[in-house]
Each structure stands twice: as C-alpha cells, then as structure tokens.
C-alpha cells in the first residue's frame, strides 16, 4: 500500500509540477506608470532651449525659454495652442540671458529667474549671475531686472541654472549651481538664496550640497506631499564605479531647512544623498528635473545618450512619495534615430497630467503623459466590428484611454468595456500598410490574468490573445512556466484596415477565462504589447515595467459598476454572442464589412 501511495505521489508531482511548481507569488507592482500621447507633440517656441512650464492659478499655462534673451508664452487651452512669444529679458552688453525657471507664488505673483552668461572676451564688469523679473498682473507686464547673485566673470568660475521653491511659510528659495567658491579647482556646489518679501530682496548664498572633488549641478527642488522634506534633484558625477553624471536627490527635513550651515556632503554613509541604481547605466546623464503628483508620487526626468550613440533622449521615472525607488522608465518623445531632446523639464497640470518639455531640433516642444495605476472599463456592449461609434461606449468616448508609441513610433490607443457576459478591448494602431503576413507581422498581444494572480510566471488563469491586423486571433494559456496554445471558440475579434492605421476589437466571454460573472470589485489585470513588423524581428512597444512573463507586473483593470437605472437601456443593445448564427456568421449587422473569429480552434472569416 505504501508503495502504491508513493507511486501515486510521484505521478501527481510529475503531472502538477509544470502547472504550479515554477510559479511564485510576488509583490504586485503598485506604482503609477506614465502613458505618453507622443503622436502629436506641440511646439511652444519655434526656437530656443531650456523650456520650462507651469500651470497658473487661473488655469492658463505659462512657458519660458532662452532664445535671444528670455521669452514667455501662454496657453488658454492646456497646451493645444500657444500665444506668440514675448521677450521679457533681452540680452545686453554681450551677455546672453540663459536657462530660465519660473514660479507663481501663493499671492499670485509670477517670477521668472534666469542666468546671465557673459560671452568672450570676458571682462570683470560682466559677471555670471542670477537675476529675475516679477509680474503682479498675471503676466501682462514685467518688472525691471532684480539682482540675486553674482559669481566670477569667467566660464570656469560661473554660476548656473536657477530653480525656485516656495515654502508654506511664504519663504521663497532659489537654488543654483555655483563654481565661484572653487576658483582653483573644477568643483561645484549647490547654493541657496532666500527671499522673505516675494522675490524683491535676497539673502547671501549658502551651500546646501557639495561632494568633495566633484560637481553637484542643475538643482530642481520640490516639497514632498507630506510637507516634511525638501528634496532637490541634482546631477552628481561622484558615485563610485559610475564615471558619469547620475540623477541624484539630496534632502533635508523642513524643520531643519538648511539652517546652521547644514549641507549634504558626499560621504556614502549619509542617507540624505541617494541614487536609484535600478536603471544604471541607463540612468546615467544630466539635466534632472523633479515634480510631485497630486497623489504624492514623484516624477524624475533626465537626459542621456546611453545606448544610442550621440542621440540625446529624455527619460522619465515614477518614484514613491519619498522621492525614492524610481521605476517605470519611459521616453516622452518619439525621436527615431536622428532627433535629440535636450535640457528638458517636467510640469504637472490639471488633475495630474504630466507635461514633458524638451528642446527638439532647435524648437521647444511638449507632450502630455497620463499617470495610471490601473485601467478602467465601463459597462457597455460594443458592437465588435472593428469600428468605433458613440454607441460602443468604451471608457473614453474616443476609445483613447491608453496612448502608447513613444518608444517605437507605432502609435496606438486602447480602451476597454465590459458587460455581464464579456470583456471588450479595442485598439487603434497608426501604422502605414500594416502587414499580417510573414514571420514578424504587425499586431497586438493582449494579456488577461482573470484572477489577478501576483505571480512571476503565467499560470493557468493567465491568457494571451495575439491578434493580427486582419483580425486573426490565436490564444495561449499560462502553464506555470510559459505559454501553451489553447482553443477558446467563443472569443470573437474584428478588424478594419486602412492605409495609415488599423483597428482591432475583441470580445472575451467571462466563462471562457474561467469566471462565472464579471469580476466587479475583484482582482483582474491586463497587459498590452503593440508589435511592428520587420524583416528580421518585431519592434515591441510595452507598458513601462510590465513583463509579458510576469503577471504581477501587469496593470489592474477596474470594472466600473453600472448605474442600475441605466442598465435596461444598456442591456437592450445587441450582445455579441447573439449576433452570430450556429456557423459563426455575423447576422443583422449592415455595418460589418469584414470579420474574423475563432470557432473550434479554427479561423473563420465572414465578408459582406
């Protein structure tokens, strides 16, 4: 009997181990990821660099840049269009005004600071410095130049890159990089000047960050959402084993506020200087910028050429509420292989939209990014025909909840809906002459983890739906180690293909993925990959930090519970299962021109 039981145990182990022994429950990814609508960047300034942007208290956007002096421009429609540029700080005396920054104070005063940088031949009467101008009438007029600080008169001992922070007390702080204390070396510190009268007068500078023998530079301060810490993003070239500038943060409790000559030094034991090594060597590079989201998370950007020759790119990461543990690396601008994105910045506007501002091809441009912790699905019954109408009622009326494409240049928009029987997904992909043929075709991989399992491999509750532009679908299921082909006859997909784009729609019965009903309030996660055809390989656009092999990294999908009063009208729509006869042919749909779906594991096409 014992021998029989032992043999049964061995057989069960051999049978079950491929399904479960290779998976492990791991921590679910729970931070935001930014989805950039990079298809149509907007030019703010036709020329210039070092673009900076804020949202004003009246809802307008204000941007500034260096371009023959300091220029400003306004937008009354959240950045869709911009006013003609206005020069508020002209160059004079062979001294260009450079690298502006801007802030609106709690009393409404707008301040633009900048950095005079004398041109050669240097003379002692023209010094590198920090200046500013104020507006107390919402940017209509600007004050005369206000002096903050002067450094030396030569490039080797100058000062650089002013950046502002207002504290709850009303104290206004101005941070900048300063070489002038180190005339006999190449060292550099971060200095701070303070104003207690709205920027009219300023204190002498004090050191707040210095690493002996290196160059702390380009500071950008924020006050964390809990109001407990001031955190300053800097570029730091003193990290052991890196050999280049790296985005770094230095911090101080607001109760200290850099008093008593306190500064953050470069000793490795000091916790107030930190770096996120997760993305080295990608995180190498300078020009950091830091902002705080409405939910308290932080966003950090920098520029880097790494992995792409001399092509400078802007990288953005999402950090936690302590401005640490930065993840979800993304690139806001699609640049191909020829364009650079230089001296970039970030802004947070509206209800939490992130705006990336970059210097591209001599212009200052912006794109918007949408931080998301989860995707949303509305209660609706879309008609699965590869088209979009107002009756489809995806979560966004335009079905553009999830923009992607900044990595590969294949831009796409995805959205979701559900009803009591089905999960629906639609994706519009901008692709010229999309191909469904060959070893590396165009297409979409849509992943669903029906129980929201937090595993490091796909298990039996995970599904992958691979769709081609012509509507063909193949389905795979997790096996505890990888993916195995499977048959889900009730899954239906449809497509429309144009010369410049294609749209795919899919309906997935809840019962086909092991659920008895729509999992409202329960765990459900999804993942997306947009595939671009090539001769030898596919380019793949992915959700930041989402691995197709690790469901724990996928995006939660929240089903928005329907209003009971609206359910009768919603339910009166034709449901996808009832729109097909027993042979799988679409009926009662005069709009349908082409549909492909799976029946008994085989591809069936219907053309009208």
Helices and strands as residue ranges (DSSP letters): H 2-20, E 33-36, G 38-40, E 42-45, E 49-55, E 61-66, E 69-75, E 86-90, E 95-104, E 110-118, E 129-135, E 146-150, G 155-157, E 159-166, E 172-178, E 189-195, E 206-209, E 217-223, E 229-236, E 246-253, E 273-275, G 277-279, E 289-292, E 298-304, E 313-319, E 327-330, E 341-349, E 353-360, E 363-372, E 374-379, G 390-392, E 402-404, E 412-418, E 422-430, E 443-449, E 462-467, E 473-478, E 483-486, E 492-497, E 501-509, G 510-513, E 525-532, E 539-542, G 551-553, E 555-559, H 564-571, G 576-579, E 594-599, E 602-607
